[in-house]
Amino acid sequence: MAETKERKIIRTEHPHIVKVEGVRGGDEVVEGTCITVWIIANYWLMGMSPEEIASELNLPLGHVFDALSYYLDHKAEIDQQIEEAKSFTKRYYVDEHGIVHFDKKPQEGR
């Protein structure tokens, strides 16, 4: 029988946004997923509409709006997470499926 460990869930003031111990480094995620607020915010900042984001990530539209609301309420913190992610992708090759290849530099993988 497999042993499971309960993960600590920290609720936020936004009903669909939580922090889960051990998931995405503790960054804020849409509850029940591993999709971070910063990913949704970054799509929005790149010009995608909430409807497009919901379709792309297979999320209910209300969850996307809640994530964007969380982003606007915590803009400095989430912007920092976006910058950290951009820095990471400059150091390592991330393929078109989002898989990180630590043995390749970005220019080598293309």
C-alpha positions as CSV (number, residue, x, y, z in Angstrom):
1,M,0.0,0.0,0.0
2,A,1.4,3.4,-0.9
3,E,1.7,5.9,1.8
4,T,0.5,9.4,1.0
5,K,1.5,12.6,2.8
6,E,-1.1,15.3,3.2
7,R,0.2,18.6,1.8
8,K,-0.4,21.8,3.7
9,I,-2.7,24.1,1.8
10,I,-2.7,27.8,2.6
11,R,-5.8,29.6,1.5
12,T,-5.5,33.2,0.2
13,E,-8.1,36.0,0.2
14,H,-9.0,34.8,-3.4
15,P,-11.3,31.8,-3.4
16,H,-9.5,29.8,-6.2
17,I,-5.9,30.7,-5.3
18,V,-3.9,28.7,-2.8
19,K,-0.3,28.0,-1.8
20,V,0.4,24.3,-1.5
21,E,3.5,23.0,0.4
22,G,5.8,21.2,-2.1
23,V,4.0,22.4,-5.2
24,R,5.7,24.9,-7.5
25,G,8.0,26.1,-4.7
26,G,5.1,27.4,-2.7
27,D,4.1,29.9,-5.4
28,E,0.4,30.7,-5.6
29,V,-1.5,28.2,-7.8
30,V,-5.1,27.7,-9.0
31,E,-6.6,25.3,-6.5
32,G,-6.6,21.7,-7.7
33,T,-3.9,22.4,-10.3
34,C,-0.2,23.1,-10.6
35,I,-0.9,26.2,-12.7
36,T,0.8,29.2,-11.0
37,V,-0.7,32.7,-10.9
38,W,2.5,34.0,-12.5
39,I,2.0,31.8,-15.6
40,I,-1.5,33.2,-16.0
41,A,-0.3,36.8,-15.4
42,N,2.5,36.4,-17.9
43,Y,0.1,35.2,-20.6
44,W,-2.1,38.2,-19.9
45,L,0.9,40.6,-20.0
46,M,1.8,39.1,-23.4
47,G,-1.6,40.1,-24.7
48,M,-3.7,37.0,-24.3
49,S,-7.3,37.6,-23.3
50,P,-8.7,35.9,-20.2
51,E,-10.8,33.7,-22.5
52,E,-7.8,32.7,-24.5
53,I,-5.9,31.9,-21.3
54,A,-8.8,29.8,-20.0
55,S,-8.9,27.8,-23.2
56,E,-5.1,27.4,-23.4
57,L,-4.8,26.1,-19.8
58,N,-8.2,24.3,-19.7
59,L,-9.4,26.3,-16.7
60,P,-12.8,27.8,-15.9
61,L,-12.9,31.5,-16.9
62,G,-13.7,32.5,-13.3
63,H,-10.5,30.9,-12.1
64,V,-8.5,32.9,-14.6
65,F,-10.1,36.1,-13.5
66,D,-9.4,35.2,-9.9
67,A,-5.8,34.6,-10.7
68,L,-5.6,38.0,-12.5
69,S,-7.2,39.7,-9.6
70,Y,-4.7,38.1,-7.3
71,Y,-1.9,39.2,-9.6
72,L,-3.2,42.8,-9.5
73,D,-3.4,42.7,-5.7
74,H,0.1,41.3,-5.4
75,K,1.8,42.8,-8.5
76,A,5.3,43.3,-7.1
77,E,5.5,39.7,-5.8
78,I,4.2,38.1,-8.9
79,D,6.3,40.3,-11.2
80,Q,9.3,39.1,-9.3
81,Q,8.2,35.4,-9.8
82,I,7.9,36.2,-13.6
83,E,11.4,37.7,-13.7
84,E,12.9,34.7,-11.8
85,A,11.2,32.3,-14.4
86,K,12.6,34.3,-17.3
87,S,16.1,34.2,-15.7
88,F,15.8,30.4,-15.4
89,T,14.8,29.9,-19.0
90,K,17.8,32.0,-20.1
91,R,20.1,29.6,-18.3
92,Y,18.6,26.3,-19.4
93,Y,17.0,25.0,-22.6
94,V,13.2,24.6,-22.2
95,D,11.7,22.8,-25.1
96,E,8.3,23.4,-26.8
97,H,6.6,21.0,-24.3
98,G,8.0,22.9,-21.3
99,I,10.6,20.3,-20.4
100,V,13.8,21.6,-19.0
101,H,17.0,20.2,-20.4
102,F,19.8,20.9,-17.8
103,D,22.4,19.5,-20.1
104,K,21.8,22.0,-22.8
105,K,22.1,25.8,-23.0
106,P,19.3,27.7,-24.7
107,Q,21.2,28.2,-28.0
108,E,22.2,24.5,-28.1
109,G,18.6,23.1,-28.0
110,R,17.3,24.9,-31.0
